Amino acid sequence: MTAYILYLGAALAEIGGCFAFWAWLRMDKSIWWLVPGVGSLIVFAYLLTLVDSEHAGRAYAAYGGIYILCAIFWLWLAEGTAPDRWDIIGVAICLAGSAVILLGPRGGG
């Protein structure tokens, strides 16, 4: 469960940091939006290092499902566009894949 909390924090930090760049380049916001954006991306990278995993690639792959869930919530809450059934189905598939990667038994083969 701790990994999912770390993934949630990392996803919020990554989306916030990336949105700062989006706002600057696509919404004509001040370049100063990049200061908290870069800080947020640093927090994102740090949080991923706290996940208990022997391999970075596996931690990042499992994180992908949580990121997608958070991105859809961002679409809904921050951008005012409700997710459609395809968004919800896609999130469910990604979360299932994330759970398999994160929680699957590891061992001899």
C-alpha positions as CSV (number, residue, x, y, z in Angstrom):
1,M,0.0,0.0,0.0
2,T,2.9,2.4,0.7
3,A,4.0,2.1,-2.9
4,Y,0.6,3.3,-4.1
5,I,0.7,6.3,-1.8
6,L,4.2,7.2,-3.1
7,Y,2.9,6.7,-6.6
8,L,-0.1,9.0,-6.0
9,G,2.2,11.8,-4.6
10,A,4.6,11.3,-7.5
11,A,1.8,11.5,-10.1
12,L,0.4,14.7,-8.6
13,A,3.9,16.2,-8.6
14,E,4.6,15.1,-12.1
15,I,1.3,16.4,-13.5
16,G,1.7,19.7,-11.6
17,G,5.2,20.1,-13.0
18,C,4.3,19.2,-16.5
19,F,1.2,21.5,-16.4
20,A,3.4,24.4,-15.4
21,F,5.3,23.9,-18.7
22,W,2.0,23.5,-20.6
23,A,0.7,26.7,-19.0
24,W,3.8,28.6,-20.0
25,L,4.0,27.3,-23.6
26,R,0.4,26.8,-24.5
27,M,-1.6,29.2,-22.3
28,D,0.8,32.2,-22.4
29,K,1.5,32.2,-18.7
30,S,4.6,33.8,-17.3
31,I,7.9,32.0,-17.5
32,W,7.9,32.1,-13.7
33,W,5.4,29.2,-13.8
34,L,8.5,27.1,-14.5
35,V,10.0,27.7,-11.1
36,P,7.4,25.7,-9.1
37,G,7.1,23.4,-12.1
38,V,10.7,22.3,-12.0
39,G,10.5,22.0,-8.2
40,S,7.5,19.8,-8.6
41,L,9.3,17.6,-11.1
42,I,12.2,17.2,-8.6
43,V,9.7,16.0,-6.0
44,F,8.2,13.6,-8.5
45,A,11.6,12.0,-9.2
46,Y,12.5,11.8,-5.6
47,L,9.2,10.1,-4.6
48,L,9.7,7.4,-7.2
49,T,13.1,6.5,-5.6
50,L,11.3,5.7,-2.3
51,V,9.3,2.9,-3.8
52,D,10.5,-0.5,-2.5
53,S,11.6,-2.2,-5.7
54,E,14.8,-3.9,-6.7
55,H,14.6,-2.5,-10.3
56,A,13.8,1.1,-11.3
57,G,12.1,0.0,-14.6
58,R,9.6,-2.2,-12.7
59,A,8.8,0.7,-10.3
60,Y,8.3,3.1,-13.2
61,A,6.1,0.6,-15.1
62,A,3.9,0.0,-12.1
63,Y,3.7,3.8,-11.6
64,G,2.2,4.2,-15.1
65,G,-1.2,3.0,-14.1
66,I,-1.4,5.4,-11.1
67,Y,-0.2,8.3,-13.3
68,I,-2.9,7.6,-15.9
69,L,-5.6,7.6,-13.1
70,C,-4.3,10.9,-11.8
71,A,-4.2,12.4,-15.3
72,I,-7.8,11.6,-15.9
73,F,-8.7,13.2,-12.6
74,W,-6.7,16.2,-13.6
75,L,-8.7,16.3,-16.9
76,W,-11.9,16.3,-14.9
77,L,-11.1,18.5,-11.9
78,A,-8.6,21.0,-13.2
79,E,-9.7,21.2,-16.9
80,G,-13.4,20.7,-16.4
81,T,-13.8,17.9,-18.9
82,A,-15.5,14.8,-17.5
83,P,-13.9,11.5,-18.4
84,D,-16.0,9.4,-20.8
85,R,-16.5,5.6,-20.6
86,W,-13.3,5.0,-22.7
87,D,-11.2,7.0,-20.3
88,I,-12.6,4.9,-17.4
89,I,-12.2,1.6,-19.2
90,G,-8.6,2.6,-20.1
91,V,-7.8,3.6,-16.5
92,A,-9.2,0.2,-15.2
93,I,-7.0,-1.7,-17.7
94,C,-3.9,0.3,-16.7
95,L,-4.6,-0.1,-13.0
96,A,-4.9,-3.9,-13.4
97,G,-1.6,-3.9,-15.3
98,S,0.0,-1.8,-12.6
99,A,-1.2,-4.2,-9.9
100,V,0.2,-7.2,-11.7
101,I,3.6,-5.6,-12.1
102,L,3.7,-4.3,-8.5
103,L,2.1,-7.2,-6.7
104,G,3.0,-10.2,-8.8
105,P,5.0,-12.9,-7.1
106,R,8.7,-12.7,-7.9
107,G,11.0,-15.6,-7.9
108,G,12.6,-18.2,-9.9
109,G,11.2,-17.6,-13.3
